[in-house]
Amino acid sequence: MKRLFLVIVIAALAYSGWWFYAANDLRRTVAAWFEEQRGAGWDASYSDIAVRGFPNRTDLTLTDANLQSADGTFGWQAPFFQILGLAYKRGHVIVAWPNTQSIQTQDGTVDITSERLRASVVFSDDLILRSNLEADVLTLAGPDQTIALAGLNAALEKIEPSSAGYRVALSIDGIAVSDPRVQGTHVPDALATLRADTALELSAPLSLDTSAKNPPQIDLLTVRNMQVDYGTLTLKMSGETAFDQQGRATGEVTIEAQNWRDALQTAQKNGALPPGVSDAVQNVLTLIASLNGARDTLDVTLGLDRGTVLLGPLPVGRLPPQQWP
């Protein structure tokens, strides 16, 4: 019995030692990351860093977290930030944000309020294998516009054997804006649903060390399926687009719009489109729809050539170069 008791005590002491080692290692890793940002010219600070959860968990909490880029183009402040994990399961953490935080951009401050905003991250050797972000409610209040999202769920998963390929899925149950450009019975203030299934090929794999100042760029974007229900209007999109070193898009995109006439008439009634422009747009879209034999369903394929949008051989617009962020 004494020998068994001694074994139990030794095992408990060994596990306790392991927990304190894991907790201190996590604390040192996060503190070192902030030190690296300061070395790169960022203003990176916090008032306290603590790890709790003995014996099974290693839950790290940063208090008064603050990040400011050296050039002042980006900033983030939060009263706290949490990284939650299991002591015996490395490579899988949950990240939790507070109900209020703020981001500074070149266009002004964005105040963020949320309910149950959190993400899970699974990684190996610092490379992100999959991640999921969700929020019951997420509201972004900027200088000129407020956007509220309900039922947000976004998922990312690495595609094997590609070194930097990822599948990205997005689902939003509702979107409302403070100053909608179009209002009316056919096109309400809120989107009923948004669903998207896409694939990305990046210039470099995503890792825990990925810098917000120099993130990998998108080399190839494949939209397998995207659907937006906006009142009676339903928009669907699919296609594939490659981006060159200047961020210019080349590829092909197919767009399907159901009940587009009602939405166009509502836009005209609300003054979002002047009558002359609305009539011209409707005439062009009617011609395109008639080519497919469907009066109320628009089905068109647009070409992209180094940023130029083509309808058949005719240029109809131009996309700005893509750069992230």
N, C-alpha and C positions, 0 to 999 in steps of 0.2 A: 504493500500500500504506500509506504514511504517513497519507494522508487517511482511509482506511478505519479504520486503527487509532485515529485521532483521533476519528472518529465513534463508535466502540465505547466509547472512554473517556468521552466526553461523555454517551452514553446511560447507561452504568453509573453515572456520578456523578449524573445526573438521577434515575435510579430509586432510588439510595441515598438521595438527598435526599427523594424522595417517601416512602420507607419510614419514614425517621426522622420525617418530618412526621406520617404516619398513626399511628405508634407514640406520639408525644408527644400527638397529639390524643386518642387513646383513653385515655391515662393521665390527661390533664387532664379529660376527660369524666367518668371514674369518680371522680376526686378531687373534682370539683365536685359530683357527686351526693351524696357523703358529707358535703360541706360544707353542702349544702342541708338534709340531714336534721338536722345539728347546729343549723342555724339554726331548724329547726322544733321544737327541744327534745329531739331524740333523742340518745342516746349512740351515736355512730357512729364507729368507729375501725378501724384496721388498723396492723400494725407495718411492713409494707413493700408496695410496689406496683411490679411490674416487668413490662416488655414485652420478649419475646424472639421469635425465629423468623425473623430476617433470612436470606434476602431475600424469601421467599414468604409467610411467615405473620406475623400479629400476635397473639401468644399472651400475654394478660395474666394475671398471677397475683397475687391478694391474699393476704397472709399474716396469720394471726391476725385474721380478719374478725370484727367484733362489731357488732350492732345491738340497741339497747334503746329501747323507746318511753318517752316522758316519763312516762306514767302507770304504767309497770311491767307492763302487761298483755301485752306481747309482747317477746320477745327471741330472738336467733339468734347462735350462735357456731360458728365452724368454723376448723380449723387452716389451711385455705387454701380459695380459691375461684377458678376459672379461667373466663375468657372467651376462646375460641379462634376465630380467624378467618383468612381469607386476605387478604393485603395488597391484592390486585388485585380482590377481590370484596366490596364493601361491602354491607351489608344482610342478611348471613347469618352467624350466629355459632353456635358450640356452647358450651354452658355445662356445666361439669363440677364435681361436688361431691366432697368427700373421702369416705372410707369411714366416717368418724365425724363427727357434728355434733350439735348440740342446739338445741331450741326451748323457750323459756319461755312458758307460758300462764297464765291465771288459775287453772287447776286443777293446775299444777305443771310440772315439767320433763319434756320428751319427748326421750329419747336416740335418735338415729337412726343405724343402721348399714346399710350398703348395699354392693352390688357392681355396679360399672359404672352408677352413677346419673348420667345426663346428659340434656341436652335440646338441641334445635336450635331456633333462632328465626330466622324470615325476616321482615324489616320494611322499611317504606318511609316516609320522613319521620316516623320514630319510631312509626308505627302498626304493630301486629303483624298480619301477614297469615296466617301459619300457624306452628305450633309442634308439636314432638313430644317427649315425655318417655318415657324407658325405664329399666328397671333389671332386672338379672337377679334380684336379691334386695333387698328393702327391709323393714327391721324397725323398728317404732316402739315403744319401750318407755316407757310412761307410768307414772304413780304407781300405778294400779290395774289396768292391762291392758297386755299386749304383743300387737301384731299383726304378723304376718309375711306379706309378699306375695312371690310368685314369678312371674316372667314378666310384669312390669308394662309396659304400653304405653298411653300416652294421647296423643291427637292432637287438635289444635284448628286449624280453618281458617275464615277469614273468608268469610261468605256475601255475594256481590255480588247486587244493588246496595245491600243494606242497610248503613247506616252503622255499626251495632253488632250485627250478627247473626253468629253463629258456629256451626259444626257441631263437636260434641265427641264423640269415640269413645273408649271405654275397654275395655281387655282385660286380664284378670288370670287367669293359669293356676292359681293356688292361693292360698288365704288360710287362715292358721292363727291361732288366738287362744290365749292362755295360760289363760284361764278360760272355756271355752265354756259357754253357758247350757244347751245341750242336747247330750247325748252318746248314742251307741248305734250299732247296725249300720245303721239306716236313715238316721241323720243324723250323720255323722262330724264330727271336730274341724275338718276342712279343707273349704273349698269347692273342688269340682273345677274349675269355671270361672265367670267372670263376664264377660259381654259386654254392652256398652251402646252405642247409637247415638242421640244426642240433638242438639237444636238449642237455642241460647240467643239471646234478644234482650235485650241489656243496656241500661242507662240511658245508657251512654257507651261509645265504642270503647276497646279495650285498647291501651295504648301503653307504650313503654319508661319513660315517666314516671308510670305508674299507681302511686299510693301504696298501700302495704299498710294504711295507717290509714284511707283513704277510697276504697275501690275502687268501681267501678260495681256497681249492684245488678241482679238478674235481674228483668226485666219480664215475660218470657214464656219458659216452659220446655216444649219439645216432646220427649217420649220416643217416638222412632220404634220402638225395640225395645230391651228389656232382658231378659236371661235369666240366671238364677242356677241352677246345678246344685249341689245340696247333698245328697250321698248319693243316695237314690232320689227325693228331692223335687226337682222342677223348677218354678221360678217364672218367669213371664213377665209383663212389664208394658209398657203403652203408654198414651199419653194426652197431653193438653195442659193446661197450667195457667198462668194469668196471676196476677201479684202486684201488689197495690195499694201505695200509698206506705207503708202500715204493715207491708208484707210478708205480708199475708194472701192465701192461695191461693184461686182460683176457677177451676173447670174440671171436667174429667172424666178419670178414670183407669180403665183396664181391667186386671184382674189375673187371670191363669190359673195355677192350681196343680195339678200332676199328682202323684198318690200322696200327697195331703195327709193321708189317714187314717193311713198308716203313720207319718208325721212327728208327727202329733198324739198317737198312742199312745206313741211313743217319748218325747215330751215329758212325758207323764203318768207313765211308768215312771221317768223320771229326776227326778221331783219338780218339773220346771219349771212344771207346771200342776197345781194341786190337783185331785183326782178330780171334785169337784162342778163346778168351772169347766170342766174338760176335757169332761165330759159335756154341759154346756150349750153350749159352743162347737161340739162335734161335731154336736149336734142342729140348731143354726142353720145350720152349713155344709152339713149333709146336705140340709136343706130347700132351700138356695140351689142346690146341685149338682143336685138333682132337677129343678129348673125348666129346666135345660139338658139333661136326659136322660142325664147322665154321672155314674155313681156315684163314680168315683175322680178325676174332673177337676173342679176348681172354676173356674168362669168367671163373674166378677162385675164389674160396672161401678159404681164409686163416684163420686158427685158431690162437688164441693168448692164451698162457698159461704162466701167470706170466712173461710176457716180451718176451717169446720165440715164434717166428713165425713158424707156422706149415703148411705144404702143405700135407693134409691128416695126416698120422702119422709121417711124416718126418720133422724134424726141418730144416728150411732153412735160419734162421737169428735170430737176437735178437734186440729188441727195447730198447733204454735207458729208465730209469725210468722217469716218468713224474713229473715235479715239476714246479709250476707257482708262481713267475716268474722264 
